[in-house]
């Protein structure tokens, strides 16, 4: 996920198998994670900038579901 590239729609995330990459400058502590219907919404705390919608994923994501990536 990258704040400067808009939001993503993720349709095939599998908890325990996949990881969500966080671009430099973005950390798990900066994220707000909320459930909405059959989606999980990931946004930036404070600005409410939507980073991703995960379809069919419950809102039980934790820090272990994310990893830092280099771009």
KEGUVEX-99994 format. One line per field, with one value per residue (C-alpha): residue number from 1; residue in three letters; chain; x, y, z. Coordinates in steps of 0.02 Angstrom, whole numbers. Each point is the difference from the previous one (the first is absolute). Layout:
<pts>
nr = [NUM;...] .
rest = [ala;...] .
kette = [A;...] .
east = [X;...] .
north = [Y;...] .
up = [Z;...] .
</pts>
This chain:
<pts>
nr = [1;2;3;4;5;6;7;8;9;10;11;12;13;14;15;16;17;18;19;20;21;22;23;24;25;26;27;28;29;30;31;32;33;34;35;36;37;38;39;40;41;42;43;44;45;46;47;48;49;50;51;52;53;54;55;56;57;58;59;60;61;62;63;64;65;66;67;68;69;70;71] .
rest = [unk;unk;unk;unk;unk;unk;unk;unk;unk;unk;unk;unk;unk;unk;unk;unk;unk;unk;unk;unk;unk;unk;unk;unk;unk;unk;unk;unk;unk;unk;unk;unk;unk;unk;unk;unk;unk;unk;unk;unk;unk;unk;unk;unk;unk;unk;unk;unk;unk;unk;unk;unk;unk;unk;unk;unk;unk;unk;unk;unk;unk;unk;unk;unk;unk;unk;unk;unk;unk;unk;unk] .
kette = [A;A;A;A;A;A;A;A;A;A;A;A;A;A;A;A;A;A;A;A;A;A;A;A;A;A;A;A;A;A;A;A;A;A;A;A;A;A;A;A;A;A;A;A;A;A;A;A;A;A;A;A;A;A;A;A;A;A;A;A;A;A;A;A;A;A;A;A;A;A;A] .
east = [0;62;-79;46;-72;-184;-100;8;-135;65;-109;107;81;15;37;144;65;17;79;-46;151;24;102;141;-69;-156;-13;-133;-21;-61;-142;-183;-83;-189;-129;-138;-123;110;153;144;48;178;28;127;-42;-27;-29;-122;85;-62;146;-87;-162;18;-151;-57;123;-58;71;116;163;149;179;50;-101;110;181;112;53;125;-50] .
north = [0;172;165;88;-131;3;-147;-183;-132;-169;-148;-152;33;-155;31;-109;-22;176;161;179;105;172;127;96;133;-100;-111;-112;123;132;-110;-8;-166;-14;-125;54;-132;-136;112;61;182;58;186;121;50;187;37;-143;-21;-167;-113;-164;-99;-186;-93;-152;29;23;148;-107;58;24;62;-177;18;143;17;146;6;105;85] .
up = [0;-44;53;-161;-119;49;63;-47;-11;57;-46;40;170;109;183;58;-178;-71;62;-44;-45;77;-97;85;117;43;154;74;145;-124;-64;46;-42;-5;-61;-117;-63;-76;-16;105;-25;35;18;73;178;15;-184;-36;-169;-67;-48;-37;-3;29;-66;98;142;180;96;104;-79;115;-16;-51;-160;-62;-54;-46;-182;-96;-160] .
</pts>
